[in-house]
C-alpha cells in the first residue's frame, strides 16, 4: 500500500497519524478547538510525509441538502476483481444473509462476491481476528465497519485499524463512519478521516452523514438501523462500489456467526427466543395447539376427536361420559337348571278273593 506523499512504511504513517489523533482527541476532551494539529517537524520518527493534510479553518460550514439518494462518498472506487471481504459488528451483521441479506441483495447483481464477517457487540480487535483467519483468502477489496463499539481509546483504535488496512495490502479498502450517538464517537470518525489522508487506497462511506440527515433510519438508540436503514446502508455501499470488474456475483458463506452477545437491533433477547413455545386451547369438541417457531410466525394444529360410538345391550341403559357414549357394564346371572325328579313307582297289591269249600 502506498501513502499519498512518499512510499513510507506503515509504522511511520501510523506515528504521524497518532500525533494528529492525540491532538484532535485531546482538544475534544477539553472542549477546545478540534482542528488544532501539532507541528510534524517536532516528532522525531525519521522519514515522514513532507506535509500531512492541514484542515482549512477559513472555510465556513456547509449545509448538505437532504435527499433520498445515498450520501456522496470519497475517492472513486476501483478494484482489480470482484471478491470483497466485509468486517463489522451487529450493524453489518444485520445485513448478512443469516438476517435480512440486504447487502448481498444489493451487491450480487452488480457482480460482487461478498463475504460478511460480522458479529454482535464486536470492537476493532474483532477485525484483526478475522484478518488472521481470512485475510489471505485472495480478496480484491475490503470494507471495515468497526467503530460503534469503541473502547474510548483513540490510539488503540488507530493502531488496530491501521493493522487491518495494512494486512489487506494494496487492494482498495472502504471505511464506514459511525453515527455519533455519543460525543466520543467523533474520535472514531476523526481517525477514519485522517487515515484516508495517509493511504491512497482508502475511501469512505459516510454513514454518519446519512443518519444525521435521516435519523429515522436508526432505532431509538441512535445506533442500530431499522429495516429501511439496512436497505439504505446496502444501497450506499452499492453506490460506492459500483459495478464489479468481473462476474458473476455471489453471496459467500460467513465463518464468524456468533451473535450470543446480544441482538442485531440492540434490544434484549427474549426468553426462549432461540427455541419455540406453544400453548394449547380448547374450543368446543376440538382441541388446538399453537406452536410459535423461532422465526416469529405461528402454526396452529387442530386435532379433532374421533366420532363417539355406543353399544347398547338389550335391556340395559347406556352411560354417557363427557360427550362420549360408553357401553354399560352388564352382569347376567345364570341359574343352573334343576334336574328332573323321578317318583318311585307305586305298586298296587293284587286283590285276592278267598273261596270256602264246604
C-alpha positions in Angstrom: 0.0 0.0 0.0 1.3 3.5 -0.9 0.8 6.6 1.3 0.0 9.7 -0.7 3.2 11.6 -0.2 6.0 9.1 -0.3 6.4 5.3 -0.2 6.7 5.2 3.6 6.5 2.3 6.0 3.1 1.7 7.7 4.8 2.4 11.0 5.9 5.9 10.0 2.5 6.7 8.8 1.0 5.4 12.0 3.2 7.6 14.1 2.3 10.7 12.1 -1.3 9.9 12.4 -1.0 9.2 16.1 0.2 12.8 16.6 -2.8 14.1 14.8 -5.1 11.9 16.8 -3.7 12.8 20.2 -4.0 16.5 19.4 -7.6 16.3 18.0 -8.9 13.9 20.6 -7.3 15.9 23.4 -8.9 19.1 22.2 -12.3 17.5 22.1 -12.0 16.3 25.7 -11.0 19.8 26.9 -13.7 21.5 24.8 -11.1 23.4 22.8 -10.5 23.8 19.1 -10.8 20.4 17.5 -9.0 21.5 14.4 -5.6 22.1 16.0 -2.8 19.9 14.6 0.7 19.6 16.1 3.8 20.6 14.0 5.0 17.4 12.3 8.6 18.6 12.5 8.7 18.2 16.3 8.1 14.4 16.0 11.4 12.6 15.6 10.3 9.5 13.7 12.5 9.5 10.6 11.0 9.9 7.1 7.5 11.2 7.5 5.3 12.7 4.8 6.5 16.1 3.7 3.3 17.7 4.8 0.4 16.0 6.5 -3.0 17.4 5.5 -3.9 20.5 7.4 -7.6 21.5 8.0 -8.8 24.7 6.3 -10.3 26.6 9.2 -11.3 29.6 7.0 -14.0 27.6 5.1 -17.4 28.1 6.5 -19.5 25.1 7.4 -21.7 23.9 4.5 -25.2 22.6 4.7 -25.9 19.4 2.8 -29.3 19.1 1.3 -31.2 16.0 2.4 -32.2 13.7 -0.4 -33.2 10.1 -0.8 -30.0 9.2 -2.6 -27.1 7.8 -0.7 -24.7 10.5 0.5 -21.7 11.2 -1.8 -18.6 9.2 -0.9 -14.9 10.0 -1.3 -12.3 8.6 -3.7 -13.5 6.7 -6.7 -13.5 3.0 -6.0 -11.6 0.7 -8.3 -10.9 -2.9 -7.6 -8.9 -5.5 -9.6 -11.5 -8.2 -9.1 -14.9 -8.9 -7.6 -14.2 -10.6 -4.2 -14.8 -8.3 -1.2 -14.4 -9.1 2.5 -16.5 -7.0 4.9 -15.7 -6.7 8.6 -18.3 -5.4 11.1 -20.4 -5.7 14.2 -24.1 -6.0 14.7 -24.9 -3.3 12.2 -23.2 -5.1 9.3 -24.3 -8.5 10.7 -28.0 -7.3 10.3 -27.4 -7.0 6.6 -25.9 -10.5 6.2 -27.7 -13.5 4.7 -28.4 -15.0 8.1 -30.7 -12.0 8.8 -32.0 -9.5 6.2 -29.5 -10.3 3.4 -29.8 -6.7 2.2 -26.1 -6.4 1.4 -25.9 -9.4 -0.9 -29.2 -8.4 -2.5 -27.7 -5.0 -3.4 -24.2 -6.2 -4.4 -24.5 -9.6 -6.0 -26.5 -8.2 -9.0 -23.6 -5.9 -9.6 -21.2 -8.8 -9.9 -19.7 -8.7 -6.4 -18.8 -11.9 -4.5 -19.4 -10.8 -0.9 -18.3 -12.4 2.4 -19.6 -10.7 5.5 -17.7 -11.5 8.7 -19.6 -9.6 11.4 -20.9 -10.5 14.9 -22.9 -8.7 17.5 -21.0 -6.4 20.0 -17.6 -6.6 18.4 -14.9 -4.0 18.5 -11.9 -3.2 16.3 -9.9 -6.2 17.6 -12.5 -8.5 16.0 -11.3 -7.3 12.7 -7.8 -8.3 13.5 -9.1 -11.8 14.4 -11.0 -12.1 11.1 -7.9 -11.0 9.1 -5.8 -13.6 10.8 -8.3 -16.3 9.7 -9.5 -15.0 6.3 -7.0 -12.3 5.3 -5.1 -14.5 2.9 -8.1 -15.9 1.0 -7.5 -13.7 -2.0 -9.5 -10.5 -1.7 -9.9 -7.8 -4.3 -11.3 -5.3 -1.9 -12.2 -4.8 1.8 -14.7 -2.9 3.9 -14.4 -2.1 7.6 -17.4 -1.0 9.7 -16.0 -1.5 13.2 -16.3 1.7 15.2 -19.5 1.6 17.1 -18.2 -0.5 20.0 -15.4 2.0 20.6 -13.4 1.5 23.8 -12.6 5.2 24.3 -9.0 4.6 23.4 -8.3 6.5 20.2 -4.7 5.3 20.0 -5.6 1.7 20.3 -8.4 2.1 17.7 -6.0 3.8 15.4 -3.3 1.1 15.9 -5.6 -1.8 15.2 -7.5 -0.2 12.3 -4.1 0.6 10.7 -3.1 -3.0 11.1 -6.2 -4.2 9.4 -5.6 -1.8 6.5 -2.0 -2.9 6.0 -3.0 -6.6 6.1 -5.4 -6.0 3.2 -2.3 -4.9 1.2 -2.7 -2.7 -1.8 -6.3 -3.5 -2.6 -8.9 -0.8 -2.1 -10.5 -0.6 1.4 -13.7 1.2 2.3 -14.0 2.6 5.8 -17.5 3.3 7.1 -18.1 6.1 9.6 -20.3 5.7 12.6 -23.4 7.5 13.8 -22.3 10.0 16.6 -24.8 8.9 19.2 -22.2 9.9 21.8 -19.7 12.7 21.7 -16.7 10.3 21.9 -17.8 8.7 18.6 -16.3 11.8 16.9 -12.9 10.4 17.7 -13.7 7.3 15.7 -14.7 9.3 12.7 -11.7 11.6 13.0 -9.3 8.6 12.9 -11.1 7.2 9.8 -10.9 10.6 8.1 -7.2 11.1 8.9 -6.3 7.7 7.7 -7.8 8.3 4.3 -5.4 11.3 4.0 -2.4 9.0 4.6 -3.2 6.0 2.4 -4.3 6.3 -1.2 -6.2 3.0 -1.3 -8.8 4.1 1.2 -12.2 5.6 0.7 -15.2 6.4 2.9 -18.9 5.5 3.0 -20.2 8.3 5.3 -22.9 6.5 7.4 -22.6 9.4 9.9 -23.9 11.9 7.4 -26.6 9.7 6.0 -28.0 9.0 9.5 -27.6 12.6 10.6 -29.8 13.7 7.8 -32.2 10.8 8.1 -32.4 9.8 11.8 -35.5 7.7 11.1 -33.1 5.1 9.6 -32.0 4.2 13.1 -33.8 2.7 16.1 -34.3 4.8 19.3 -30.8 4.0 20.5 -29.3 6.0 17.6 -27.1 3.1 16.7 -28.9 0.1 15.1 -30.6 0.6 11.8 -34.2 -0.1 11.1 -35.4 -2.3 8.3 -35.2 0.7 5.9 -31.9 1.7 7.5 -30.3 -1.6 6.5 -31.6 -1.2 3.0 -30.1 2.3 2.8 -26.8 1.2 4.1 -26.6 -1.6 1.5 -27.6 0.9 -1.2 -24.9 3.4 -0.1 -22.3 0.6 -0.3 -23.5 -0.5 -3.7 -23.5 3.1 -4.9 -19.9 3.5 -3.7 -18.6 0.2 -5.2 -20.4 0.4 -8.5 -20.4 -2.5 -10.9 -17.7 -5.1 -10.2 -15.0 -5.5 -12.8 -15.9 -9.2 -13.3 -18.8 -11.5 -12.7 -20.8 -13.5 -11.6 -21.7 -12.2 -8.2 -22.2 -14.5 -5.3 -23.1 -14.3 -1.6 -20.4 -16.2 0.2 -20.8 -18.1 3.5 -19.6 -16.5 6.7 -17.1 -18.1 9.1 -17.9 -15.8 12.1 -21.5 -16.1 13.2 -21.5 -15.9 17.0 -24.2 -13.4 18.0 -24.6 -14.6 21.6 -23.6 -11.2 23.0 -26.9 -9.5 22.0 -29.2 -8.8 19.2 -28.9 -7.1 15.8 -31.3 -4.3 16.8 -29.9 -3.7 20.3 -32.9 -5.0 22.1 -32.6 -7.6 24.9 -33.1 -11.2 23.8 -36.5 -12.5 24.9 -36.6 -15.7 27.0 -36.9 -18.8 24.8 -36.4 -16.8 21.6 -34.0 -19.4 20.3 -36.5 -22.1 20.6 -40.2 -22.5 20.2 -43.0 -22.2 22.7 -46.6 -23.4 22.4 -50.0 -23.1 24.1 -52.9 -25.4 24.0 -56.5 -24.2 24.0 -59.9 -25.9 23.8 -62.8 -24.9 21.7 -66.0 -27.0 21.9 -65.2 -30.5 20.9 -61.9 -29.5 19.2 -58.5 -29.0 20.8 -55.9 -26.8 19.1 -52.2 -26.4 19.7 -50.5 -23.2 18.6 -46.7 -23.5 18.1 -44.5 -20.4 17.8 -41.4 -21.2 15.9 -38.2 -19.1 16.3 -38.9 -17.1 13.1 -41.7 -15.3 14.9 -44.6 -16.9 13.0 -47.1 -19.3 14.3 -48.6 -22.6 13.2 -51.9 -23.8 14.5 -52.6 -27.5 14.5 -56.2 -28.5 15.3 -56.9 -32.0 16.5 -60.5 -33.4 16.3 -61.5 -36.4 18.5 -62.9 -39.4 16.7 -66.7 -40.0 16.5 -68.5 -41.2 19.5 -69.7 -44.8 19.4 -72.2 -46.5 21.6 -73.0 -50.1 22.2 -76.3 -51.0 23.9 -77.1 -54.3 25.4 -80.8 -55.0 25.2 -82.4 -54.4 28.5 -79.7 -52.0 29.7 -79.3 -48.2 29.9 -76.3 -46.7 28.1 -73.9 -44.5 30.1 -72.5 -41.2 28.7 -69.2 -39.7 30.0 -68.1 -36.2 28.7 -69.9 -36.4 25.5 -68.8 -39.9 24.6 -71.2 -42.9 24.9 -69.7 -45.8 26.5 -71.1 -49.4 26.7 -72.7 -50.1 30.1 -71.4 -52.7 32.4 -73.9 -55.6 32.3 -74.0 -58.6 34.6 -76.1 -61.6 33.6 -76.8 -64.2 36.3 -77.0 -67.7 35.2 -79.1 -70.3 37.3 -78.2 -73.9 36.6 -81.2 -76.0 35.5 -83.0 -78.1 38.2 -82.6 -81.8 37.4 -86.0 -83.6 37.0 -87.3 -85.6 39.9 -88.5 -89.1 39.2 -91.0 -90.5 41.7 -90.7 -94.1 42.7 -93.4 -96.3 41.0 -96.4 -97.2 43.2 -97.1 -100.9 43.3 -100.7 -101.8 44.0 -101.0 -105.2 45.5 -103.4 -107.5 43.7 -106.9 -108.2 45.2 -107.1 -111.8 46.4 -110.5 -113.5 46.7 -110.8 -116.4 49.1 -113.1 -119.2 48.2 -114.6 -121.5 51.0 -115.3 -125.1 50.2 -118.0 -126.7 52.3 
